[in-house]
């Protein structure tokens, strides 16, 4: 007996929520690793080193029986691997040295607005008045949490918070570039094959970055860093990719994106429980503003993309 539509949808919602929570755990693990004296270049090297076999296996498995990639396809994979998984990941890791996990997640959650803004410049898409208001609400929420965090750090460290926020915002822009250019390749190669190939490229770039920028002696780190990197590579990198893709197959990309709104709340809770980051009225108000803005933004965005497809 096959699964009923109701149970299949429930499974899709559960996978989407679990994937969002697992993705959110990445920032928590990175912040924990920084407590052991490791830097961003070394930390992301270990994360990608441990994730490489998983994504290489995914790329090989999904490529069985499929046509070989053309030169154009390979150039696309290299570009998407650089922007979507190498540059975006490195900027995110670097920014997390200066800001809280909660602020990081809120900035990254602005990604749909950045995709549309890129669409305005690249594809001449039109943005409605409702979307402009929604973006204003979301960005005001981020500014509220940023201002509160900078105030808590004091004048001497406020510039560090600002620099971290800029790095993470640039990470979101880099990932938005990946999303903007990935549509055609996803249709030709398939989502899991593209993710496997592009992420494998990013893993190699992170390893090369470490070799070029650090002495090999920098690879000697605390055992806790190795265990945290393994957890990051599996539970917070490879597994949520698969869960989100499975969720999209069952409930569609729009419902999966809406369910992903549990991510910032999960980060807020885990940051308080594990890292001791404060939860107060300022942080809650900023988070609510971001979620409300993205919720109001997503529905017309999805309809707009369908009309222009």
N, C-alpha and C positions, 0 to 999 in steps of 0.2 A: 504494500500500500504506500502510495506517494505521500509526500508532505502536503498538508493543507496550505492554502494561501496565507491564512492567519498565522500558522506556526512558522512558515517560511519568512514572513514579514517580521515576526517577533525575533527570530534568529538574526535577521539582518540588522534590526535595531540594536540587539545585544552586541553584535560584532562591531557595529559602528561606535557604540559607546565605549566598548572595551578598547578598541583601537585608539580612540581619542584620549582615553585615560593613560594608555601605555605610551603614546607619543608625549603626553604631558610629563611623564616621569623622567624624560631625558634631562630636562633642566635640573631636576632635583638631584639626579645622579652626578651631573657635571659639577654642581655646586658642592656636593659631598667630596668629589675627587679633588677639587681645588684646595680643600682643607689639608691635603697631604703634600702640598708644595709642588705640584706639577703645573706646567704651563699649557696654554691652549694648543700649541703645535704638537707637543708630545701626547697630550690627552686625545686629540682627534686622530692622531696616528694610530694609537692603540685601539680606539673604537673602530676605525676603518679596517685595520689589520684583521681584527676578529670578525668583522662583518663580511669581508671579501669572499671567503669560501662560500658563505650562504648565498650571496647575490650572484657569484659566478655559477654556482650550481643552478640557481633559478634561471639565469640567462641560458645556460646549456639545455635545461629541461624544456623550457618554453620554445627553444629554437629547433627542437627535433622535428624533422619533417617539414620545416618551413623554408621558404626561399632564402638564399644567401642575401646578406645586406649589400646594397649597392654602395658606390662611393658616396653618393649623396646621403644615404641613410647613415653611414658611418660618421660623416661630418656632423649630421644632426645629433647623433648619439654623443659624440665628443663635446659638442656645444652644450647640450642639455646636462651632461654629466658635470661639466665645469660650472655652469651657472646654478643648476638646481640642487646639486648634492655636495659639490666641493666648496664653492665660494659661499653659498648660503650657509652651509654647516660651519665652516671655519669662522665666518663673521659672527654667527650665533654663539659659538663656543667662546670667542674672544670677548664678546659683549657681556657674557654671563660672569666674567671676572669682576664686573663693576656694578651690576644691577641685580635686583631680586629675581627669583624664578617667576613670581607673579607678574611683575612688570614685563619680563621677557615674553611670557605667553600672551599677554594682552597686545603687545606690539605685533607679534607674529600673527595674531588673530585678525589684524587689519588686512591680511593678504588679499581677500576678495576685492576690497576696494582698490588695491594697487593693480590687480589684474585688469579691472575695468578702466582705470585711469590710463594704463598702458594701451588698452584697446581704443581709447579715445584718440591717442596720438598715432598708433600704428594702423588701426583699421577704421578710424573715423566713426566709431560707435558713438551713440548719443546717450547721455546720462540725464535721467529725469530729475525733476525738482525734488521728488520724494527721496531719490537716491542721494542727492546732494545734502539734504537735511540729515539723512541716516548717517552719511559719512561724518558730518559735523558732530553728531552725537557721539559716535564711536571715538573720534579723535579727541574730543573734549574729555572723554573718560580716561584715555591714555595720558593726556596732559595732567589730569587731576592726580592720578597715581604717581606720575613722574615728579610733579611738584612736591607732593607729600614726601616721597622718598628722598629727593634732594634736600628738603628741609630737615629731615631726620638726620641725614649725614653731616649737615653743617656746611658752612661756606667753603671750608678747605677741601671737602670731598665732593661737593656738588658738581664740580667740573668732571670728575670721574664718572658720576652717574650719567651726566649728559653725554659723555663720550661712549659709554656702554649702550645707552639708548640709541645713539646714532648708528653704532655698529649693528645692532639688532634690527633697526629699521632698514639698513642697507641689506641685511640678510633677507628680510622680507621682500625687498625689491628684487633681489637676485632670484628668489624662488618664484616671484611673480613673472619674471622673464621666462623662466623655465615653463611655467604653466601656459603662458601666452604662445609659446612656440611649439609646445608638445602635441597639440591637437592632431595635426596631420600625421605625425609619426606614430601616435597611439593607434590611429585607425589602420595604418599599414602594418605595424609590428605587433600590436597587442600591448595592453598595459603592463602585464607582468614581465613580458620579454623586454620591453623598453626600460622598466624600472631596474631589472637585473643588469642589463648592459650599461645603462647610464650610471648606476651606483657603483658598478665595478670600475668604471673609468674614474669616478670620484675617489674611490679607495686607493687606486694607484697614484693619483695626484697627491693625496694626503701623505702617502708613504714617501714619494719623491720630495715633497715639501720638507718633511722631517730630515731626510738625508742631506738636503741642500742647506738647511738653516740650523741644524743642531749637530753637535758631535755625537758619535754613537754612544758615548758614555751617558748621554741624557736619557737613553732608553732604560737605564736602571732607575726604577721607581719603587715606591712602597707597594707591598703585595695588595693592599686595599685598592690601589689604583687599577691594578690588573683585574681584580674581581669586579669592580665597578664598571670597567670598560667592557668586560664580557657581558655583564647584565645590560649595559647600554646597547651593545651591538645586537643582542638577541631580543630581549623583552621590549626594548624601547625603539628599535630600528627595524629589524627584519620582520618580527611578528606583527606589529601594527600595520605594516604595509600590506601584508597578506590579508589581515582581518578587514581592513578598509576596502580592499578590492573585492573581497567576498561579500561585504555589505552592499557595495554598489551593484553587484550582480543581482541582489535580492530586492533592494528597495530603491535603487536609483541614486544618482549623484546628489540630487537636491536634498532628499531626505537624509542621506548620509552626512551631508554638510551641516544640516540643521541639528542632527544628533550630536555632531562634533562640538556643539556649544558647551557640552559638559566639560571639555578640556580645560578652559580657564578656571572653572570652579574647582576641578580636581587639582590643578596646580596650586591654587590658593590654599586648599585644605592641606595638601601634602607639604607645601612650603611651611605652613604653620606647625604641622605635626612633626615633621622630620628635621627641618632646618631651623625652626624657631622663628620664622619670619612673622611679623605682626599681622593680625587681622583686625582692622578697626573700621570706623565709619568711612574714612577717606578711601581706603582700598576697596571696600564693599561697594561704595557709590560709584567709583571708577569702573569696577568690573561690571556692574549692572548697566552702566551707560554704554560700555563697549558691546555687551551682549545685545542690548536693545537695538543699538544702531545697526549691528550686523544682521540681526533678525529682520529688521525693517528693510535692509539693503538687499538681502539675498533673493527674496522672491521676485521682485521686478527685474533683478539682474538675470535670473534664470530665464524669465520670459523674454527679455531683450535678446539674449543669446540665441534662443530658439527662433525668434523672428528674423535674425540676421543670418542664420545658418543656411 
